[in-house]
């Protein structure tokens, strides 16, 4: 990997306020552009950590993409066996499995088509929501991608 493999964009004060508002709405069942909350045990403390995420359905599977790069939730997901995805009272227990770098570019491209308006400013290396799959492939190592595998499904879950 190159020296920029550990791309990370720290959230600003405005990002934290926006994320807090999105999390609050998702926790109350408001479907704000598909946002849900991911709760995962901290890798050191074991305490639950919650962050808003935008799960992506692509090619019949569900994915989480970390456009900010090597964030805390990514590092936690690499060691935690399970996590919770929630919108309102609906809660799913899931496992997150990291996608190999060589398979990430089309998933990232689909994510950016859907949420590029929201996350475009976080992209490194002159990338934007209209970047080609080939352009994204050159940077795919900077974007952790996880496939979401349901372990237990809550029948009340409203879908994505």
SULUR-V689696 format. One record per backbone hydrogen bond with DSSP energy under -1.0 kcal/mol. CO is the residue of the C=O (numbers start at 1). NH is the residue of the N-H. If there is no record, write none. Layout:
BEGIN
CO;NH
CO;NH
END
This chain:
BEGIN
2;5
7;70
12;16
13;17
14;18
15;19
16;20
17;21
18;22
19;23
20;24
21;25
22;26
23;27
25;30
26;29
26;88
30;32
31;33
32;35
36;53
37;86
38;51
39;84
40;49
42;46
47;42
49;40
51;38
53;36
56;63
58;61
61;58
62;148
63;56
64;146
66;69
68;9
69;71
71;75
72;76
73;77
74;78
76;79
76;80
83;94
84;39
85;92
86;37
87;90
90;87
92;85
93;151
93;152
94;83
95;149
97;147
100;103
101;104
104;108
105;109
106;110
107;111
108;112
109;113
110;114
111;115
112;116
115;118
115;119
116;120
119;122
120;123
124;127
128;131
132;136
133;137
134;138
136;139
139;142
140;143
144;66
145;99
146;64
147;97
149;95
152;93
154;157
END
